């Protein structure tokens, strides 16, 4: 592809919002490519089982021809890259409190101004940010070259990435905020971590989605799209068509057996499954008690309404 701007679609939102499903569907589009989570496999997953972690294609990640070729292309472009640790996170410091200060999205513009002033005083911060930005750009461009497609899709979901990606001149950025109903989202948080009671899970859902909403100021209104997970499940073709229109990409039919397309998805265990059709996950209705639903309502009900759901 040319050295011009890279068309780049970023999916932001809370964990367990349906981003892996959306990444699969978009990757099945003949003009769009996604590996889902652009920051890659968590290092501990490869450290614990370096020979068993598998790409969605079924190959071991470290032996997958697609990723081997991708690694070579990124290195040839001038960026360091290792499949064992992709280093695409905008990790600007090893000090946790300072990393939060430098990267966490802020609600108010004045706070952003103060943060920018403070970050300019951190030694090496600008150079580190430039290095990570360059690696992300080369990752996207190399993936597009390898796939022969036109639009790169990043489903990392982290709100902070919107701020950093929007500052890369060579990236033509579009953002989708993917939102799942608070009851379903909180239920998933509880399912995946027993330490999350209903109140804590609802707070995590609320915080992730409100923070995702704050970062819309980094892109023009025409480059921001709110998408609800239930709509994706009800009419995936209609949603993919709207995303195509949103990004200026040609519409194309997505087959019901979208898993049959060539995919190289990492992250969620869904990558290793086989599709039996798309259906809305309503398991929260059996998992949550009335008391837990009432707690979620109290903590996250207003935010749920804000994002267009009709409950409570």
C-alpha positions in Angstrom: 0.0 0.0 0.0 1.1 3.6 -0.4 2.8 5.6 2.4 -0.3 7.8 2.8 -2.6 7.9 5.8 -3.7 4.6 7.2 -7.5 4.2 7.5 -7.9 3.0 11.1 -11.1 2.0 12.9 -10.8 1.7 16.7 -13.3 -0.1 18.9 -13.5 1.3 22.4 -15.6 0.2 25.3 -15.8 -2.0 28.4 -14.5 -5.6 28.6 -17.0 -8.3 27.5 -18.8 -5.9 25.2 -18.8 -8.1 22.1 -15.7 -6.6 20.5 -14.3 -10.0 19.5 -17.5 -10.9 17.6 -17.4 -7.5 15.9 -13.7 -8.0 15.0 -14.5 -11.4 13.4 -17.4 -9.9 11.4 -15.4 -7.0 10.2 -12.4 -9.2 9.3 -14.7 -11.3 7.2 -15.4 -8.1 5.1 -13.2 -8.1 1.9 -12.0 -4.5 2.6 -11.4 -4.7 6.4 -8.8 -6.6 8.4 -8.5 -7.1 12.2 -6.4 -9.2 14.6 -8.8 -7.9 17.3 -6.5 -6.9 20.2 -3.6 -4.9 18.8 -1.6 -5.0 22.0 -1.3 -8.7 21.5 -1.2 -11.7 23.8 -0.6 -11.0 27.4 3.1 -11.8 28.0 2.3 -14.2 30.8 0.2 -16.3 28.5 3.2 -17.0 26.2 5.6 -17.3 29.1 3.4 -19.9 30.8 2.6 -21.8 27.5 4.8 -20.5 24.7 4.3 -23.6 22.5 0.5 -23.9 23.0 -1.1 -20.5 22.5 -2.9 -20.6 19.2 -4.0 -18.1 16.7 -7.6 -18.3 15.6 -6.4 -20.0 12.4 -5.5 -23.0 14.6 -1.7 -22.6 14.2 0.5 -22.0 17.2 1.0 -18.3 17.4 4.8 -18.4 17.2 4.6 -20.7 14.2 1.7 -19.1 12.4 2.9 -18.1 8.8 0.7 -14.9 8.9 2.3 -13.6 12.2 5.8 -14.7 11.1 5.4 -12.7 8.0 3.9 -9.8 9.9 6.8 -9.7 12.3 9.3 -9.6 9.4 7.4 -6.8 7.7 7.2 -4.6 10.9 10.9 -5.1 11.5 11.7 -4.3 7.9 9.8 -1.0 8.4 12.2 0.0 11.1 10.3 -0.8 14.3 11.3 -3.5 16.8 8.7 -6.2 17.2 8.5 -9.5 19.0 5.6 -11.9 18.8 6.2 -12.8 22.5 5.6 -9.2 23.6 4.1 -6.8 21.0 4.7 -3.6 23.0 1.9 -1.8 21.3 0.5 -0.5 24.6 1.1 3.2 25.2 3.1 2.2 28.3 5.1 5.4 29.0 6.6 4.5 32.3 7.0 1.5 34.7 5.7 3.5 37.6 2.0 2.7 37.9 0.9 6.0 39.5 2.8 7.9 36.8 1.4 5.8 34.0 -2.1 6.5 35.3 -1.3 10.3 35.4 0.1 10.2 31.8 -2.5 8.1 30.1 -5.9 7.9 31.9 -8.6 9.9 30.0 -9.8 12.9 31.9 -13.3 14.3 31.8 -12.4 18.0 31.8 -10.4 20.0 29.3 -8.6 22.1 32.0 -7.4 18.9 33.6 -6.1 17.7 30.3 -4.1 20.9 29.9 -2.6 20.5 33.3 -1.7 16.9 32.6 0.0 17.9 29.3 2.1 20.4 31.1 3.1 17.9 33.8 3.9 15.1 31.2 6.2 17.4 29.4 8.4 17.5 32.5 8.8 13.7 32.6 12.2 12.8 31.2 12.0 10.6 28.0 8.2 10.6 27.9 7.9 12.3 24.5 10.5 9.9 23.0 8.7 6.9 24.4 5.3 8.0 23.2 6.8 8.6 19.7 8.3 5.1 19.7 5.1 3.4 20.6 3.1 5.5 18.1 5.6 4.5 15.4 5.3 0.8 16.3 1.4 0.9 16.2 1.5 2.7 12.8 3.9 0.1 11.3 1.8 -2.7 12.8 -1.4 -1.4 11.1 0.3 -0.6 7.8 2.1 -4.0 7.7 -1.1 -5.8 8.5 -2.9 -4.0 5.6 -0.1 -4.8 3.2 -0.1 -8.5 4.2 -3.9 -8.8 3.9 -4.3 -6.7 0.8 -7.2 -4.9 2.5 -7.9 -1.2 3.0 -9.2 -0.6 6.5 -7.4 -1.6 9.7 -9.6 -2.5 12.7 -8.2 -2.3 16.2 -10.5 -3.8 18.9 -8.3 -3.2 22.0 -11.1 -1.2 23.7 -8.8 0.8 26.0 -10.1 4.5 26.1 -6.7 5.9 26.5 -5.7 4.7 23.0 -8.1 7.1 21.4 -6.1 10.0 22.6 -2.8 8.6 21.4 -4.0 7.3 18.1 -5.7 10.6 17.3 -2.3 12.3 17.7 -0.6 10.2 15.0 -0.7 12.3 11.8 -0.3 9.2 9.5 -3.5 7.6 10.9 -7.0 8.5 9.6 -9.0 7.6 12.7 -12.6 6.4 13.1 -13.9 5.3 16.5 -16.8 3.0 17.5 -18.0 2.9 21.1 -19.4 -0.6 21.5 -21.8 -0.8 24.5 -23.5 -3.8 26.1 -26.5 -3.6 28.4 -25.3 -2.9 32.0 -26.9 -6.0 33.4 -25.2 -8.3 30.8 -21.9 -6.4 31.2 -21.9 -6.6 35.0 -22.9 -10.2 34.9 -19.9 -11.0 32.7 -17.5 -9.1 35.0 -18.9 -11.2 37.9 -18.6 -14.5 35.9 -15.0 -13.9 35.0 -13.8 -12.7 38.4 -15.5 -14.0 41.6 -14.2 -11.0 43.5 -16.6 -8.8 41.6 -19.9 -8.5 43.5 -22.8 -6.8 41.7 -21.9 -3.3 42.9 -18.3 -3.6 42.0 -19.1 -5.1 38.6 -21.6 -2.4 37.9 -19.1 0.3 38.8 -16.5 -1.2 36.5 -19.0 -1.3 33.6 -20.1 2.3 34.3 -16.5 3.6 34.6 -15.3 1.9 31.4 -18.2 3.2 29.4 -18.3 6.7 30.7 -14.5 7.0 30.3 -14.9 5.7 26.7 -17.5 8.4 26.2 -15.2 11.1 27.5 -12.6 10.5 24.8 -15.0 11.4 21.9 -13.6 14.9 22.1 -10.4 13.7 20.5 -12.1 13.0 17.2 -14.6 15.0 15.1 -18.3 14.1 15.7 -18.4 12.6 12.2 -15.7 10.1 13.2 -17.5 8.8 16.3 -20.2 6.1 16.3 -22.1 4.6 19.2 -23.0 1.0 18.6 -25.1 -1.3 20.9 -24.2 -4.9 21.2 -27.8 -6.1 21.0 -28.3 -4.4 17.7 -25.2 -6.1 16.3 -26.7 -9.5 17.3 -30.1 -8.7 15.9 -28.9 -7.5 12.5 -25.2 -8.0 12.0 -25.3 -7.3 8.3 -27.1 -4.0 8.9 -24.6 -2.9 11.5 -21.6 -3.9 9.2 -23.2 -1.9 6.4 -23.5 1.2 8.7 -19.9 0.8 9.7 -18.9 0.6 6.1 -20.8 3.8 5.3 -19.3 5.4 8.5 -15.7 4.7 7.3 -16.3 5.3 3.6 -15.7 1.6 2.8 -17.6 -0.3 0.1 -20.5 -2.4 1.5 -20.2 -6.2 1.2 -22.2 -9.2 2.4 -21.0 -11.0 5.5 -21.7 -14.7 5.4 -23.5 -16.3 8.3 -20.6 -18.8 8.6 -18.1 -15.9 9.0 -15.7 -18.2 10.9 -15.0 -19.8 7.5 -13.1 -16.7 6.3 -9.4 -16.5 7.0 -8.9 -15.0 10.5 -5.9 -14.4 12.7 -7.6 -13.2 15.8 -5.9 -13.1 19.2 -7.4 -12.5 22.7 -10.8 -13.8 23.7 -11.2 -17.6 23.8 -14.0 -17.1 21.3 -11.2 -17.1 18.7 -11.0 -20.9 18.9 -14.7 -21.6 18.6 -16.9 -22.4 15.7 -19.9 -20.2 15.0 -23.4 -21.7 15.2 -25.1 -18.4 14.4 -25.2 -15.1 16.2 -27.5 -14.7 19.1 -27.8 -12.2 21.9 -26.4 -13.6 25.2 -29.1 -13.3 27.8 -27.5 -15.6 30.4 -27.6 -12.8 32.9 -31.3 -13.3 33.3 -30.6 -16.7 35.0 -27.4 -15.7 36.7 -28.5 -12.5 38.4 -30.8 -12.4 41.4 -33.4 -9.6 41.8 -31.3 -8.1 44.5 -28.3 -8.0 42.2 -30.3 -6.5 39.3 -31.5 -3.8 41.7 -27.9 -3.0 42.7 -26.8 -2.7 39.1 -29.8 -0.4 38.5 -28.8 1.8 41.4 -25.1 2.0 40.3 -25.3 2.0 36.5 -28.9 2.5 35.5 -28.6 6.1 34.6 -25.5 5.4 32.4 -27.4 2.5 30.8 -30.1 4.9 29.7 -27.6 7.4 28.6 -26.3 4.9 26.0 -29.7 4.3 24.5 -31.0 1.2 26.4 -34.6 1.2 27.6 -33.8 -0.2 31.1 -34.4 0.9 33.8 
